[in-house]
Amino acid sequence: MLSAPWAEVFFTRATPGGAIPSWGIDGHILAQDGETVVNTFSLAVSVRGSSKLLSEYWEFIRCYMEEDCVEDLAELVALCPP
């Protein structure tokens, strides 16, 4: 199992290419030099076409991880888990 502090993961939008554009979110764990990627993982999201929905999904994840909003999101997460 991979584990890293949230604040130390470098997140990027990712696209595998192909005929129909799709987008995802990858997290990179960097070496101490802050540049070398030592591990990569993907969040469980794949958006086809526009990346606008991806930005909204990212904001949901970011809020969940960084802000004190877990109780506010509890009903939404039960209906629409990330």
ABEGO torsion letter per residue (X at the ends): XBBBBAAABBBBBBBAEEABBBBBBBBBBBBAAGABBABBBBBBBBBBEBAAAAAAAAAAAAAAAABBAAAAAAAAAAABBX
